[in-house]
Amino acid sequence: MKKWKLGLAMLASVSAFALAGCGNKQSSNNDKNITMWVHISDEDPEGKALAQNIKEFNKENKEGYKAKVQYIPRSGSGGGYEDKVNAALNSGSLPDVLTLDGPNTAAYANSKIIQPIGKYISDKDDFLKTIIDQGTYKDKLYAIGYSESSVGFYYNKKMFKEAGIKDSELPTLEKPWTWDQFINICKKLKDHFHEPAINMNLNDHSEMALYSLAPLVWSAGGSITNPAGTKAEGYFNSKQTTSAFQFIQNMVKDGYTTISPKDKGFETGKYAMTMTGTWEVQTLDNQYKNLKWGVLPYPVSPKTKKEVSPTGSWQYAMTSAAKNKKAAGALINFLVSKKAMYRSDMANTVLPARKSVSKMMEPKVNSAMKFFIKQNQTTGHARPVLVNYPQVTRTFAETVQNVTLYKKNPDVQKVMNQQAQVIQKYLK
């Protein structure tokens, strides 16, 4: 999962469509041709791996199914692919299979854009729980992820050593730093280098905000909504959730992080740490070969000491316009098989969605990717599956922005009370 594939670019009016008329364009259930749309380029490593997987599916399946893929790359703002899907919703011309971002599952399923695929997917126990969670709506599996993602705290080994931080002081997944211990490390780094200790990307008010910062909420025992996704008041403004946002505000207030980071600050040695996703591994390996770095786990709430990390990525789903459900299901099942997933995830340098593929990849990836694979498996937490998720994640990002403007909004609890009311309006 590369940078900003997190961006939702959610179909703004998705809930208004029920795909009326799609059935009129369906062929018979015996149609062996399968149409598929994907959000990537056929020139990307991921696209090339998919092309090979499609070629093998067409050759190897015993039913004579033939899949044809249309590559519709997303633009930097998330358009392109989403625009195409939105237009197809209006015209009733969706393909049989498409890709969608994990948090969009509920909206697509609720609007009957996609249909359940659970019975077509084999070896479901081999998938990470987070993958099943993100693709499940009302107890039915509507989409299945073919890769995973995570976030880590990257650190500059040379700068840590210069600041007097010993390797023996570094945290592990088994024994992470508490927020208090992390703040002490940040103080030591700031005092030595006279710069913020870390770039937490708090200037990013996109999906990245909830994706990367919600684990702090979950570590504290807080939540965005109740488990049913019907209540935010009493949850988003609980003492536990508020404590995570207070930690974020304190990091800014004390100068340990910044809301206006210098470009490439970590990569060029201005900041000793950066908090970002698995995509950074490839960037550092390819473009900053002289930088000595490592990855640390999330710091945890001192009250719970619970380690949590973010997860989620793109998925395959069968549309309600599928010409042949069995054929579309067979294609999706093939594309998330061990062999196909291994090819695509290795080509794209992303985390695998299957436990078995993790074992296949571990001997062939670097120490950072090994760390992320383990973190994903042991501490991963899926984002909430909510019909109006785009509005909720936007409100979460606004909350981050509000609390980091601490001079204007010094009372974190007051901000949380207000924002819980905003989220409540979007829940069904």
C-alpha positions as CSV (number, residue, x, y, z in Angstrom):
1,M,0.0,0.0,0.0
2,K,1.7,3.2,-1.2
3,K,1.3,6.6,0.2
4,W,-2.1,8.2,0.0
5,K,-3.8,5.1,-1.3
6,L,-5.5,5.6,2.0
7,G,-7.4,8.5,0.6
8,L,-11.1,7.6,0.6
9,A,-12.4,10.0,-2.1
10,M,-15.6,8.4,-1.1
11,L,-18.5,8.5,-3.6
12,A,-20.3,11.5,-2.2
13,S,-23.8,10.4,-3.1
14,V,-23.2,6.7,-2.7
15,S,-26.1,6.1,-0.3
16,A,-28.5,7.6,-2.8
17,F,-28.0,4.8,-5.3
18,A,-29.7,1.4,-5.1
19,L,-28.5,0.4,-8.5
20,A,-32.0,0.4,-9.9
21,G,-31.8,-0.9,-13.4
22,C,-28.5,-2.7,-13.1
23,G,-30.4,-6.0,-13.4
24,N,-31.5,-5.0,-16.9
25,K,-27.9,-5.0,-18.1
26,Q,-27.0,-8.4,-16.6
27,S,-26.4,-11.3,-18.9
28,S,-27.4,-14.9,-18.2
29,N,-25.9,-16.7,-15.3
30,N,-24.0,-18.8,-17.8
31,D,-22.0,-15.9,-19.0
32,K,-18.3,-16.9,-18.7
33,N,-16.9,-13.5,-19.3
34,I,-16.0,-11.4,-16.2
35,T,-15.4,-7.7,-16.2
36,M,-13.2,-6.1,-13.6
37,W,-12.2,-2.5,-12.7
38,V,-9.2,-1.7,-10.6
39,H,-7.8,1.6,-9.3
40,I,-4.2,1.0,-10.3
41,S,-2.1,1.5,-13.4
42,D,-1.1,-1.4,-15.6
43,E,2.4,0.0,-15.5
44,D,2.8,-0.2,-11.7
45,P,4.4,-3.2,-10.2
46,E,1.0,-4.0,-8.6
47,G,-0.7,-3.7,-12.0
48,K,1.8,-5.9,-13.7
49,A,1.5,-8.6,-10.9
50,L,-2.3,-8.4,-11.3
51,A,-2.0,-8.9,-15.1
52,Q,0.0,-12.0,-14.5
53,N,-2.6,-13.3,-12.0
54,I,-5.4,-12.6,-14.4
55,K,-3.5,-14.5,-17.2
56,E,-3.1,-17.5,-14.9
57,F,-6.7,-17.4,-13.8
58,N,-7.9,-17.4,-17.4
59,K,-5.6,-20.3,-18.3
60,E,-6.1,-22.4,-15.2
61,N,-9.7,-22.2,-14.1
62,K,-11.6,-25.3,-15.3
63,E,-14.9,-23.6,-16.0
64,G,-13.7,-21.6,-19.0
65,Y,-14.1,-18.2,-17.3
66,K,-12.4,-15.3,-19.0
67,A,-11.6,-12.2,-17.0
68,K,-10.8,-8.8,-18.5
69,V,-9.4,-5.9,-16.4
70,Q,-9.8,-2.2,-17.0
71,Y,-7.1,-0.2,-15.2
72,I,-8.4,3.2,-14.0
73,P,-5.6,4.9,-12.0
74,R,-6.6,7.2,-9.2
75,S,-5.5,10.8,-9.4
76,G,-3.6,12.5,-6.6
77,S,-6.9,13.8,-5.2
78,G,-8.5,10.4,-5.4
79,G,-10.5,11.1,-8.6
80,G,-10.3,9.1,-11.8
81,Y,-11.3,5.7,-10.5
82,E,-14.0,7.0,-8.1
83,D,-15.4,9.3,-10.9
84,K,-15.7,6.3,-13.2
85,V,-17.5,4.2,-10.5
86,N,-19.8,7.1,-9.7
87,A,-20.7,7.5,-13.4
88,A,-21.4,3.8,-13.7
89,L,-23.8,4.0,-10.7
90,N,-25.8,6.5,-12.6
91,S,-25.8,4.6,-15.8
92,G,-26.2,1.1,-14.4
93,S,-23.0,-0.1,-16.1
94,L,-20.9,-1.4,-13.2
95,P,-18.4,-4.3,-13.9
96,D,-18.8,-7.7,-12.2
97,V,-15.8,-7.1,-9.9
98,L,-14.2,-3.9,-8.6
99,T,-11.7,-2.7,-6.0
100,L,-12.7,-0.5,-3.1
101,D,-10.9,1.0,-0.1
102,G,-11.6,-0.9,3.2
103,P,-13.6,1.8,5.1
104,N,-16.0,2.1,2.2
105,T,-17.4,-1.4,2.7
106,A,-20.4,-0.4,4.7
107,A,-21.5,2.4,2.3
108,Y,-21.2,0.2,-0.7
109,A,-23.0,-2.7,1.0
110,N,-25.7,-0.6,2.5
111,S,-26.5,0.9,-0.9
112,K,-26.5,-2.5,-2.6
113,I,-23.6,-1.7,-4.8
114,I,-21.9,-4.9,-3.8
115,Q,-23.2,-8.2,-2.6
116,P,-21.9,-10.9,-0.1
117,I,-19.0,-13.0,-1.3
118,G,-18.3,-15.2,1.8
119,K,-19.4,-18.4,0.3
120,Y,-16.9,-18.0,-2.6
121,I,-13.8,-17.4,-0.5
122,S,-11.9,-20.4,0.6
123,D,-9.6,-20.7,3.7
124,K,-11.1,-17.7,5.4
125,D,-9.4,-18.7,8.6
126,D,-6.0,-18.0,6.9
127,F,-6.9,-14.3,6.6
128,L,-6.0,-11.8,9.3
129,K,-8.9,-11.0,11.5
130,T,-8.5,-7.3,10.5
131,I,-9.1,-8.2,6.9
132,I,-12.3,-10.0,7.7
133,D,-13.4,-7.2,10.0
134,Q,-12.9,-4.5,7.4
135,G,-14.9,-6.4,4.7
136,T,-17.8,-7.4,6.9
137,Y,-21.1,-5.6,7.2
138,K,-24.0,-6.8,9.2
139,D,-22.3,-10.1,9.8
140,K,-21.8,-10.8,6.1
141,L,-18.5,-10.7,4.2
142,Y,-18.9,-8.2,1.3
143,A,-15.2,-7.6,0.3
144,I,-11.9,-9.3,0.9
145,G,-8.5,-7.5,1.1
146,Y,-5.5,-8.7,-0.8
147,S,-2.9,-6.8,1.2
148,E,-2.5,-5.1,4.5
149,S,-0.9,-1.9,5.8
150,S,0.4,-0.4,9.0
151,V,2.1,2.6,10.6
152,G,5.3,2.7,12.6
153,F,7.6,5.2,14.4
154,Y,10.7,5.4,12.2
155,Y,13.8,6.6,14.0
156,N,17.2,7.8,13.0
157,K,19.8,5.5,14.7
158,K,22.6,8.1,14.5
159,M,20.5,10.8,16.1
160,F,19.3,8.6,18.9
161,K,22.9,7.6,19.7
162,E,24.0,11.3,19.7
163,A,21.2,12.1,22.1
164,G,22.4,9.4,24.5
165,I,19.5,7.0,23.8
166,K,20.9,3.4,24.2
167,D,19.7,0.4,22.2
168,S,18.8,-1.2,25.5
169,E,16.2,1.6,26.0
170,L,14.3,1.0,22.8
171,P,10.8,-0.5,23.0
172,T,9.6,-3.7,21.4
173,L,6.2,-5.1,20.6
174,E,6.4,-7.1,23.7
175,K,7.5,-4.2,25.8
176,P,6.5,-0.9,24.2
177,W,7.1,2.6,25.7
178,T,4.2,4.2,27.6
179,W,3.2,7.6,26.5
180,D,5.1,9.0,29.5
181,Q,8.3,7.2,28.5
182,F,7.9,8.3,24.9
183,I,7.5,11.9,26.0
184,N,10.8,11.6,28.1
185,I,12.6,10.3,24.9
186,C,11.1,13.2,22.9
187,K,12.3,15.7,25.5
188,K,15.8,14.3,25.4
189,L,15.9,14.5,21.6
190,K,14.4,18.1,21.5
191,D,16.9,19.3,24.2
192,H,19.8,17.9,22.2
193,F,18.9,18.9,18.7
194,H,16.7,21.9,19.4
195,E,14.1,20.6,16.9
196,P,10.8,18.7,17.4
197,A,11.6,15.1,18.1
198,I,9.1,13.7,15.7
199,N,6.9,14.5,12.7
200,M,3.5,12.9,13.5
201,N,2.1,14.3,10.3
202,L,-0.5,16.3,12.2
203,N,-0.8,18.7,9.3
204,D,-2.4,15.9,7.3
205,H,-6.2,16.3,7.6
206,S,-7.1,13.5,5.3
207,E,-7.9,9.8,6.1
208,M,-4.4,9.6,7.4
209,A,-5.5,11.3,10.6
210,L,-7.9,8.6,11.8
211,Y,-5.8,5.8,10.3
212,S,-2.7,6.7,12.1
213,L,-4.0,8.2,15.3
214,A,-7.0,6.1,16.2
215,P,-4.6,3.4,17.7
216,L,-3.8,5.9,20.5
217,V,-7.6,6.1,21.2
218,W,-7.9,2.3,21.2
219,S,-4.8,1.9,23.4
220,A,-6.4,4.1,26.0
221,G,-9.5,1.9,25.9
222,G,-11.5,4.6,24.0
223,S,-13.5,4.3,20.8
224,I,-15.0,6.4,18.1
225,T,-18.5,4.9,18.4
226,N,-20.1,2.1,20.3
227,P,-19.7,-1.4,18.7
228,A,-22.9,-1.1,16.8
229,G,-21.9,2.1,15.3
230,T,-25.0,3.9,16.5
231,K,-23.7,6.2,19.2
232,A,-20.8,8.6,19.4
233,E,-21.8,10.6,22.5
234,G,-20.4,8.9,25.5
235,Y,-17.8,7.2,23.4
236,F,-15.9,9.7,21.3
237,N,-16.0,12.1,24.3
238,S,-15.3,9.5,26.9
239,K,-12.4,10.0,29.3
240,Q,-10.4,7.3,27.6
241,T,-10.8,8.8,24.1
242,T,-10.1,12.3,25.4
243,S,-6.9,11.1,27.1
244,A,-5.5,10.2,23.6
245,F,-6.3,13.6,22.2
246,Q,-4.8,15.2,25.3
247,F,-1.6,13.3,24.6
248,I,-1.6,14.6,21.1
249,Q,-2.2,18.2,22.3
250,N,0.6,17.9,24.8
251,M,3.0,16.7,22.2
252,V,2.3,19.9,20.2
253,K,2.2,22.2,23.2
254,D,5.6,21.0,24.5
255,G,7.2,21.2,21.1
256,Y,7.9,17.6,20.7
257,T,6.1,17.5,17.4
258,T,4.8,20.1,15.0
259,I,1.7,20.9,13.0
260,S,3.8,22.5,10.2
261,P,6.7,20.0,9.6
262,K,9.6,20.7,7.3
263,D,9.4,18.8,4.1
264,K,11.4,15.5,4.2
265,G,12.4,16.4,7.8
266,F,13.1,12.9,8.9
267,E,14.8,11.8,5.7
268,T,17.2,14.7,5.8
269,G,18.0,14.5,9.5
270,K,16.0,17.4,10.8
271,Y,13.7,15.2,12.9
272,A,14.9,12.1,14.8
273,M,11.6,10.3,14.2
274,T,8.6,10.3,11.9
275,M,5.3,8.5,12.3
276,T,4.2,7.1,8.9
277,G,3.1,4.1,7.0
278,T,4.7,1.0,5.6
279,W,5.2,2.7,2.2
280,E,8.1,4.7,3.8
281,V,10.2,1.5,3.8
282,Q,10.5,1.4,0.1
283,T,11.1,5.2,-0.1
284,L,14.0,5.0,2.4
285,D,15.5,1.9,0.9
286,N,15.4,3.4,-2.6
287,Q,16.1,7.1,-2.1
288,Y,18.0,7.4,1.2
289,K,20.5,4.6,1.2
290,N,22.9,6.4,3.6
291,L,20.3,6.9,6.3
292,K,20.6,4.5,9.2
293,W,17.1,3.9,10.5
294,G,14.8,1.5,12.3
295,V,11.1,1.2,13.2
296,L,9.6,1.3,16.7
297,P,6.1,0.3,17.8
298,Y,3.3,2.7,19.0
299,P,3.7,4.0,22.5
300,V,0.9,2.8,24.7
301,S,-1.5,4.3,27.3
302,P,0.2,4.1,30.7
303,K,-3.2,3.0,32.2
304,T,-3.8,0.1,29.9
305,K,-0.4,-0.7,28.4
306,K,-2.3,-2.1,25.4
307,E,-0.4,-2.1,22.1
308,V,-2.6,-1.3,19.1
309,S,-1.6,-0.5,15.5
310,P,-3.7,0.5,12.4
311,T,-4.6,-1.7,9.5
312,G,-6.5,-1.7,6.2
313,S,-6.2,-1.5,2.5
314,W,-7.9,-2.0,-0.8
315,Q,-10.2,-5.0,-1.4
316,Y,-12.0,-7.0,-4.1
317,A,-15.8,-7.0,-4.2
318,M,-18.5,-8.4,-6.4
319,T,-21.0,-5.8,-7.6
320,S,-24.7,-6.3,-7.6
321,A,-24.5,-6.1,-11.4
322,A,-22.4,-9.3,-11.6
323,K,-23.4,-11.3,-14.7
324,N,-22.4,-14.6,-13.2
325,K,-21.9,-14.7,-9.4
326,K,-20.1,-18.0,-9.5
327,A,-17.6,-16.7,-12.1
328,A,-17.0,-13.4,-10.3
329,G,-16.6,-15.3,-7.0
330,A,-14.1,-17.7,-8.6
331,L,-12.1,-14.7,-9.8
332,I,-12.0,-13.0,-6.5
333,N,-11.1,-16.2,-4.7
334,F,-8.2,-16.8,-7.2
335,L,-6.8,-13.3,-6.8
336,V,-6.7,-13.7,-3.0
337,S,-5.2,-17.2,-3.1
338,K,-1.8,-17.8,-1.6
339,K,0.0,-17.9,-4.9
340,A,-1.6,-14.8,-6.4
341,M,-1.4,-12.8,-3.2
342,Y,2.3,-13.6,-2.7
343,R,3.0,-12.4,-6.3
344,S,1.1,-9.1,-5.9
345,D,2.3,-8.3,-2.3
346,M,5.9,-9.0,-3.1
347,A,5.8,-6.9,-6.2
348,N,4.2,-4.0,-4.4
349,T,6.2,-4.4,-1.2
350,V,3.1,-4.5,1.0
351,L,2.0,-6.5,4.0
352,P,0.1,-9.7,3.2
353,A,-3.5,-10.3,4.1
354,R,-3.0,-14.1,4.7
355,K,-1.1,-15.6,7.6
356,S,0.4,-18.3,5.2
357,V,1.6,-15.6,2.8
358,S,3.3,-13.8,5.8
359,K,5.3,-17.0,6.4
360,M,6.3,-17.1,2.7
361,M,7.4,-13.5,2.6
362,E,9.2,-13.1,5.9
363,P,12.5,-14.8,4.8
364,K,12.6,-12.5,1.7
365,V,12.0,-9.1,3.2
366,N,14.1,-6.7,5.3
367,S,13.9,-6.2,9.1
368,A,11.5,-3.3,8.9
369,M,9.0,-5.4,6.9
370,K,9.4,-8.3,9.3
371,F,8.6,-5.9,12.1
372,F,5.4,-4.7,10.4
373,I,4.3,-8.2,9.5
374,K,4.5,-9.1,13.2
375,Q,2.9,-5.9,14.3
376,N,0.0,-6.4,11.9
377,Q,-0.6,-9.9,13.2
378,T,-0.3,-9.2,16.9
379,T,-1.6,-5.7,17.4
380,G,-3.6,-4.8,14.3
381,H,-7.0,-3.1,14.7
382,A,-9.4,-2.4,11.8
383,R,-11.1,0.9,11.3
384,P,-14.8,1.1,12.1
385,V,-17.2,-0.1,9.5
386,L,-19.7,2.7,9.2
387,V,-22.1,3.7,6.4
388,N,-21.2,7.3,6.7
389,Y,-17.5,6.6,7.5
390,P,-16.2,9.5,5.2
391,Q,-18.0,12.1,7.4
392,V,-16.8,10.4,10.5
393,T,-13.2,10.3,9.5
394,R,-13.4,13.9,8.4
395,T,-14.7,14.9,11.8
396,F,-11.9,12.9,13.4
397,A,-9.4,14.9,11.4
398,E,-11.1,18.1,12.3
399,T,-10.8,17.1,16.0
400,V,-7.1,16.5,15.6
401,Q,-6.8,19.9,14.0
402,N,-8.8,21.6,16.8
403,V,-6.9,20.1,19.7
404,T,-3.5,20.9,18.2
405,L,-4.5,24.5,17.9
406,Y,-4.2,24.5,21.7
407,K,-4.1,28.3,22.2
408,K,-7.5,28.6,20.6
409,N,-8.9,25.4,22.0
410,P,-7.1,24.7,25.4
411,D,-9.9,22.5,26.8
412,V,-9.6,19.1,25.1
413,Q,-12.7,17.7,26.8
414,K,-14.8,20.6,25.5
415,V,-13.6,19.9,22.0
416,M,-14.4,16.2,22.3
417,N,-17.9,16.9,23.6
418,Q,-18.6,19.1,20.6
419,Q,-17.2,16.7,18.1
420,A,-19.0,13.7,19.6
421,Q,-22.3,15.6,18.8
422,V,-21.1,16.1,15.2
423,I,-20.3,12.5,14.7
424,Q,-23.6,11.5,16.2
425,K,-25.4,13.2,13.4
426,Y,-23.8,10.9,10.8
427,L,-24.6,7.6,12.5
428,K,-27.4,5.4,11.4
